[in-house]
Amino acid sequence: MNKDSRIYVAGHTGLVGSAVVRELRRKGYTNLIIHDHFKNHNEKGFDKNANGVDLRCGDCVLDLFYQEEPEYVFLAAAHAGGIKEAIDHPVEMLSDNILIQTNVINACHEFGVKKLINFGSSCLYPVDAEQPYREEQLGTGKTDENWSYAVAKLAGIELCRAYHRQHGSNFMTVMPCNIYGINDRFDEFGHVIPSLIRKFHGKDSMSIWGNPETKREFLYSDDLATICVNLMEGYCYEDLKNGVLNVGSGVEVSMLDLVETIRKIVRTRATHDAVYSFDGKSDKAGVPSKLMDSSRMRALGLEPKITLEDGIRRVFDSYCACDKSGKRQAA
């Protein structure tokens, strides 16, 4: 990419998209295309001056690409959330993501986008797959309780692969582990780290879903963004395993250790020390472990830098700076 290349970041207000925007700006890219994603915007077409687009609307996406002519695209827009969101809204998780991915990926082909980076998730790997998860295991079995989201995201990955097979398109997919960072959701539908920060900061006692022995791998969003921008700058589909690359920290932490780390960090500013217990419900704990094999990422010279404790401190500082309502901060 050149510093003045036209780069579209779909989902720039979200956790991953906002981190990508920060990294692009840090590296001096000046021609970023960013538009709010209107989830309830029903009008057809795209008004550049209105600065908003419903990515579930095919005509809106085509209008956006026609007017903006992006050369490179980061597809970070998605209907995502924590386990509660997956349980309560499976219809939207499936239908919204199918539409968003299909519309954006098809438009990338139609308008000759040079490179696309699509974002998957570690929750797409089969629950009974051998760990650490390798890229070639993707799509070989049933995933965890987030099935609606997984089905949609797997379809998006396969669509990228299909465009490469049929048209030679340089459409890549990164598979990050659990991502956390500033600009995340702190409400009840958020991911585990921001949800726990909110609870420890505002409650004297709480019950935590799942089991303390459950293990997860976490990656700070700015580390993911740095790796993805480097990937866009210097690599292509053939450098990856069938167009897919795992991106992870390589370190798992138990839920008990994670909770204790968050409790200690929050306690430095809170006026109380919250008491907690795990409810032990397996249907809310997810699979026991989700460790990814990121050896191909490291072989490309890409490596995360931010430790889990340092990252959680940054997220907590971000939380203290916002209005405590779960409102996202601007990118």
Secondary structure, DSSP 8 states (H G I E B T S, - for coil): --TT--EEEETTTSHHHHHHHHHHHHTT---EE--EE-TT---SS-BGGGTEE-TT-HHHHHHHHHHH--SEEEE-------HHHHHH-HHHHHHHHHHHHHHHHHHHHHTT-SEEEEE--GGGS-TTS-SSB-GGGTTSS---S-HHHHHHHHHHHHHHHHHHHHH---EEEEEE-EEE-TT---STTS-HHHHHHHHHHH-SEEEESS-TT-EEEEEEHHHHHHHHHHHHHH--GGGSBTTEEEE--S-EEEHHHHHHHHHHHHHTT-SS--EEEE---GGGT--S---B--HHHHHTT------HHHHHHHHHHHHHHS-SS------
